[in-house]
Amino acid sequence: MDVLEGITNPNWLIFALIFLGVLFYLAYMRQRETKRITDKFDEKEIVLTSFGVNYYGLESEPGGPLRSAGALVLLKDRIYYRARFSRRELSIPGSAITYIGVTNVHKGKDLHQSMVVLQFLNQDGKEEKAAFRIPYPAQWVAAIKSNLLADKTRSLKKPRNPG
C-alpha cells in the first residue's frame, strides 16, 4: 500500500472523525458540568472538585446499588453531588458526617472496586450511607477530614492536663 492509496482510503478518516467527535463531546460535557458548579457556588466556597464520579446511591433507597455519573464538589461546609444527565443531587452538610472511609461493599453487595463511603445523619437524625467511586480517593478522604471533620476530631481529643 503506497501513500496515495492510504490517503484515498476513507476508513481511517471515518475512525479519526468518530474519535474527534467523542473527544469534543467529552470536553463539552466537562465544560457544562463546570459551568453548573460555578453558577451554583462561589469559587471561594469550593475546595475540591472531581468529575467522572460514580454515585451508588443511599443505603436506605430501595433496590441494589444504582450507578449515576456526575461531579462531586467539596465545599467549605458540605459535600455536593450533581448527576451529569439526570437531575439527581445530593448535599451532605459537613456537620452531619459521622464517618468517612474506603470500602468495596455498598447495600450488601461487593462492587469489586474501592469506593469512598460517607456515613452521616439525615434530616430525620437517622444514620445514612452514600457511596462514591472517585478518582484519587485517598486525596478526597484527606481533604474531607481536614476541611469538614477537623473540628470534630479536635473536640474528641482529650485536653492535656497542664499540672
N, C-alpha and C positions, 0 to 999 in steps of 0.2 A: 504494500500500500504506500503510495507516494504522498507527498504533502498536499497536492491539489485534490486527490481523492478524499483525504481526511477532512479538508475544508468543505468540500461539496456534500459530504455525507451529513445529513441533518440530525442523526441520532445523538451525537454529543451535544449539539446545540439545544435540543429539547431537554436533555438532562441538566444542562447548565442553567437554562431558564427556570426549570422547576426548582432547582437548588436555590437560585437567587430569589425566587418568589417566596419560598419558605423562610429564607433569611430575612427578607424585608417584612414579612408578616410577623415574625418573632420580635423584630425591632419595633414595629408599630405597636404590638401588644404591650411591650415593656414600657414604651413611652406613654401609652394610655393609662396603664396602672400607676406610673409615676405621677401623672397629672391628677388622677383621682386622689392620690395621697396628699400631694402638695396643695390641692384645692381644699381638702378637708382639714388639714392640720397646718399649724405654723411651723416653719422649718426649725425654729428654736426648740420646739417640743420634741422633735424626732431625734432619737438616739441611734437607732439601727433599723435598717430595712432589708428584707430579703424577698426576692421574687422567686417564683417556681417552688413555692412551699405547698406541700400536700397536707390538707387538714382531714383528719379521720373522724371528726365529729365528737360530740359529747357522749360520755358513757351512759347518761340517762336516756338518750334518744333511742327509740325502738329500732330493732334490726341490727345487722352487723356493722362493721366499720364502713363509713362512707369514704369516698375519695373526692376531694374538692381541691382544685389547684388555684392558687392565688398569691397574694402578697401578705407578709407579716411585718408589722411595724411595732418596734419597741419605742414607746413614748416615755416621758419622764414620770408619768403617773399610772400608766396602764399598757396593756398589750392589745393590739388591734389587728384583726384578720379580715380581709376582704377577698371573696372569691373572684376569679377572673371573669367567669361567664354568668353565673347565677348571682342573685342578689344576696347571697349568704354573707353575713357579717357576724363577728364575734368581738366583743370588747370585754377584757378581763381587767378590773382595777387591780393595781399593784397591792393595795391593802387587803384584798381578798385572797391572794395567793398564799397557800399553806405549804406547798411542796413543789419542787421542780426537780426533774431527773431525766434520765435516758433509759428507755426500755424498748422491747420489741413486741410487747403484748398490749392490745387495746380491745376492750369489750370482750375479753376472754379468748381472743384469737391471736395466734402468733402471726405477725405480719412479715416475719423474716427480714426485717430491716430495723435499724435504730431510729427511734423517734424521741422527740422531746415531749415529755408529759408534764402538764401543768395541773396541779390539784388546787382547787380554790373553792371558796364558799360562794354559792349562787345567791340570787336576790332573796331566796327563802331561808338562807342560812344553812343550807344542806351542802355536804361535800359533793363536788363535781370534778370530773376529769376531762381534759381536752388533750388530744394528741396531734403533733405536727411532725412531719418529716421536713427538716430544714437543712439546707446546705450549711456546713460548719456548725454542728450542734453544740460543740464544746464552747465556741465563741458566744453563742446565744445564751447558754446556761450561765456562763460567767457574767455576761452583760446584764441579764435579768437579776442575778443575785446581787451584783454591785449597784444597780440602779433602783430596783424595786424592793429588794429584800434586805438591803443594808441596815435599815433602821430596825427591822425585826430581829436580825441576828445580834445587833448591838444590845437591844433590850433583853435578849435572852441570856446574855453573858452576865455572870455574877460580878458585881463590883469588887474591886480589891479592897482588902482591909488595910488601911494605911498604918495602923497601930499594931 
